[in-house]
Amino acid sequence: MMAVDMTFGGQPASALAKKAVTEAIQAYKEIFDDFTSNTPHTAKDLLDRLDAVQANLDTAGSMSEEAAKEPRFWRQSWRPSLFNVIVTGFTRLTKLLRVLINVTLADEAESTQLNQLLKSLGSWPKILSEVDSCLGFTTDLALYLLHMNRPDEVAGLSKVLSQSLDETLPMNDLINDMNTAGKVKSITPRDTRETLSGLSIAVETLFSFMHQMRRMQHQLVLQKCN
């Protein structure tokens, strides 16, 4: 049975699941980088790419149960808890990014006004940079633990513990920029309300981004052997 499986079995579910989730994570990071870059990207393009990411995550998640049933005599132990943390965590991040894209890049006038307002504030790119840095670390950590041959090892995880503390985004700088810029005064009261509503959604979404990623970092380390 072992010889037949090794010779004719093709790639097992565990290998296919790892491949799907790895591609999803890397593609997600690229989409976020494009969202935060100065190069114009349409909402439709980014959302279509997010759909592909979610499809890969769904595929990976559906294979986890089958992967757990594989004979492990000659394979690395399957860690369903760790895999679930990665799949569910990036699924939530995908939903959050979808909110940000719809709020700031949609074709509606209020989205255009909000996007222009945010780009005019010096603190906005700093905030996005903080989120992007945390996302880069979360991505690297997930891929490192996913492909780690010895889950019980702790080498390199001291950095995880030192960076997994909750940090506050520099929102005070954003508020000060809003107070001094005076950009909102040039539009109508109704548009002002819509713009400020969109701004609140964007800010709260970024807070949710950070909370989800910090939570993922802790869970990844806790479940690295399971």
C-alpha positions as CSV (number, residue, x, y, z in Angstrom):
1,M,0.0,0.0,0.0
2,M,2.8,2.4,0.9
3,A,4.7,1.6,-2.4
4,V,1.5,2.1,-4.5
5,D,0.8,5.4,-2.8
6,M,4.3,6.7,-3.2
7,T,4.5,5.6,-6.9
8,F,1.0,6.2,-8.3
9,G,-0.8,8.4,-5.7
10,G,0.2,11.8,-7.1
11,Q,0.2,14.8,-4.8
12,P,-1.6,14.1,-1.6
13,A,-4.3,16.3,-0.2
14,S,-1.8,17.8,2.4
15,A,0.5,19.0,-0.3
16,L,-2.3,20.4,-2.4
17,A,-3.8,22.2,0.6
18,K,-0.4,23.7,1.5
19,K,0.1,24.8,-2.1
20,A,-3.4,26.4,-2.3
21,V,-3.0,28.3,1.0
22,T,0.5,29.4,0.2
23,E,-0.6,30.9,-3.2
24,A,-3.6,32.5,-1.5
25,I,-1.4,34.2,1.2
26,Q,1.2,35.5,-1.3
27,A,-1.5,36.7,-3.7
28,Y,-3.3,38.5,-0.8
29,K,-0.1,40.3,0.2
30,E,0.4,41.4,-3.4
31,I,-3.2,42.8,-3.6
32,F,-2.7,44.7,-0.4
33,D,0.5,46.2,-1.7
34,D,-1.2,47.2,-4.9
35,F,-4.0,48.8,-2.9
36,T,-1.6,50.9,-0.9
37,S,0.7,51.8,-3.8
38,N,0.6,55.0,-5.8
39,T,-0.1,53.1,-9.0
40,P,-3.8,53.3,-9.9
41,H,-5.8,50.1,-9.5
42,T,-9.5,49.8,-10.1
43,A,-11.8,48.4,-7.4
44,K,-13.0,45.7,-9.9
45,D,-9.5,44.5,-10.6
46,L,-8.6,44.2,-6.9
47,L,-12.0,42.6,-5.9
48,D,-11.7,40.1,-8.7
49,R,-8.2,39.1,-7.5
50,L,-9.6,38.9,-3.9
51,D,-12.2,36.4,-5.2
52,A,-9.4,34.2,-6.5
53,V,-7.7,34.4,-3.2
54,Q,-10.9,33.4,-1.4
55,A,-11.4,30.5,-3.8
56,N,-7.9,29.2,-3.0
57,L,-8.6,29.5,0.7
58,D,-11.8,27.6,0.4
59,T,-10.1,24.9,-1.6
60,A,-7.4,24.6,1.0
61,G,-9.9,24.5,3.8
62,S,-11.9,21.7,2.2
63,M,-8.8,19.6,1.8
64,S,-7.7,19.8,5.5
65,E,-10.0,17.0,6.7
66,E,-8.8,14.6,3.9
67,A,-5.2,15.5,4.7
68,A,-5.7,14.6,8.3
69,K,-6.6,11.0,7.2
70,E,-3.5,10.4,5.2
71,P,-1.0,7.8,6.5
72,R,1.8,9.8,8.3
73,F,4.5,7.1,8.4
74,W,6.6,8.9,5.8
75,R,5.0,12.3,5.8
76,Q,5.2,15.3,8.1
77,S,2.5,15.3,10.7
78,W,-0.6,17.3,9.6
79,R,-1.5,20.1,11.9
80,P,-5.2,20.9,11.5
81,S,-5.5,23.5,14.2
82,L,-2.6,25.6,12.7
83,F,-4.0,25.2,9.2
84,N,-7.4,26.3,10.4
85,V,-5.9,29.4,12.0
86,I,-4.3,30.4,8.7
87,V,-7.3,29.7,6.5
88,T,-9.9,31.4,8.8
89,G,-7.5,34.3,9.6
90,F,-6.8,35.2,6.0
91,T,-10.5,34.7,5.1
92,R,-11.3,37.5,7.7
93,L,-8.5,39.7,6.3
94,T,-9.9,39.2,2.8
95,K,-13.3,40.5,4.0
96,L,-11.7,43.5,5.7
97,L,-9.7,44.4,2.6
98,R,-12.9,44.1,0.5
99,V,-14.5,46.7,2.8
100,L,-11.6,49.1,2.4
101,I,-11.6,48.8,-1.4
102,N,-15.3,49.4,-1.6
103,V,-15.1,52.4,0.7
104,T,-12.2,54.1,-1.0
105,L,-12.1,52.9,-4.6
106,A,-15.7,52.5,-5.6
107,D,-17.1,54.5,-8.5
108,E,-19.5,56.5,-6.3
109,A,-18.7,60.2,-5.7
110,E,-18.3,59.8,-1.9
111,S,-15.7,57.1,-2.4
112,T,-13.7,59.4,-4.8
113,Q,-13.9,62.3,-2.3
114,L,-12.8,60.1,0.6
115,N,-9.9,58.7,-1.4
116,Q,-8.8,62.2,-2.4
117,L,-9.1,63.4,1.2
118,L,-7.1,60.5,2.6
119,K,-4.3,61.0,0.0
120,S,-4.0,64.6,1.0
121,L,-3.3,63.7,4.7
122,G,0.3,63.0,5.5
123,S,-0.6,60.6,8.3
124,W,-2.6,58.3,6.1
125,P,0.3,56.6,4.3
126,K,2.1,56.2,7.6
127,I,-0.9,54.3,9.0
128,L,-1.1,52.1,5.9
129,S,2.6,51.5,6.2
130,E,2.1,50.2,9.8
131,V,-0.6,47.9,8.7
132,D,1.4,46.7,5.7
133,S,4.4,46.0,8.0
134,C,2.2,44.0,10.3
135,L,0.7,42.1,7.4
136,G,4.2,41.3,6.0
137,F,5.2,39.9,9.4
138,T,2.0,37.9,9.7
139,T,2.4,36.5,6.2
140,D,6.0,35.5,6.8
141,L,5.1,33.9,10.1
142,A,2.3,31.9,8.7
143,L,4.4,30.5,5.8
144,Y,7.3,29.8,8.1
145,L,5.2,27.8,10.5
146,L,3.3,26.1,7.8
147,H,6.4,24.7,6.1
148,M,8.4,24.2,9.3
149,N,9.8,20.6,9.4
150,R,10.1,20.6,13.2
151,P,7.1,22.3,14.7
152,D,8.5,21.8,18.2
153,E,11.5,24.0,17.5
154,V,11.6,27.5,18.9
155,A,14.5,29.0,17.0
156,G,13.4,32.3,15.5
157,L,10.2,32.5,17.5
158,S,11.6,35.0,20.0
159,K,11.1,37.6,17.4
160,V,7.4,36.6,17.2
161,L,6.9,37.1,20.9
162,S,8.6,40.5,20.9
163,Q,6.5,41.7,18.0
164,S,3.2,40.2,18.9
165,L,2.2,43.0,21.4
166,D,-0.7,45.1,20.6
167,E,0.4,48.4,19.1
168,T,-1.8,51.5,18.6
169,L,-2.0,53.0,15.1
170,P,-1.0,56.7,15.0
171,M,-4.6,57.8,14.7
172,N,-4.0,61.0,16.7
173,D,-1.8,62.2,13.8
174,L,-4.7,61.5,11.4
175,I,-7.1,63.5,13.6
176,N,-4.7,66.4,13.7
177,D,-4.3,66.3,10.0
178,M,-8.1,66.3,9.5
179,N,-8.4,69.3,11.9
180,T,-5.8,71.4,10.1
181,A,-6.4,70.4,6.5
182,G,-9.8,71.9,6.2
183,K,-10.5,69.8,3.2
184,V,-14.0,68.8,4.2
185,K,-15.2,72.5,4.3
186,S,-15.2,72.7,0.5
187,I,-17.9,70.2,0.0
188,T,-21.6,70.2,0.8
189,P,-23.0,69.2,4.3
190,R,-24.5,66.0,2.9
191,D,-21.3,65.1,1.2
192,T,-19.4,65.9,4.3
193,R,-21.5,63.5,6.3
194,E,-20.9,60.8,3.7
195,T,-17.2,61.4,3.6
196,L,-16.9,61.4,7.3
197,S,-18.9,58.2,7.5
198,G,-16.6,56.6,5.0
199,L,-13.6,57.8,6.9
200,S,-15.0,56.2,10.1
201,I,-15.5,52.9,8.3
202,A,-11.9,53.0,6.9
203,V,-10.4,53.8,10.3
204,E,-12.4,51.1,12.1
205,T,-11.5,48.6,9.4
206,L,-7.8,49.3,9.8
207,F,-8.2,48.8,13.6
208,S,-9.9,45.5,12.8
209,F,-7.0,44.6,10.5
210,M,-4.5,45.1,13.3
211,H,-6.6,43.3,15.9
212,Q,-7.0,40.3,13.5
213,M,-3.4,40.1,12.6
214,R,-2.2,40.3,16.3
215,R,-4.7,37.6,17.2
216,M,-3.5,35.5,14.3
217,Q,0.2,35.9,15.4
218,H,-0.6,34.6,18.9
219,Q,-2.8,31.8,17.6
220,L,-0.2,30.7,15.0
221,V,2.5,30.4,17.7
222,L,0.1,28.6,20.1
223,Q,-1.0,26.1,17.4
224,K,2.3,25.6,15.7
225,C,2.4,21.9,16.8
226,N,-1.3,21.1,16.5
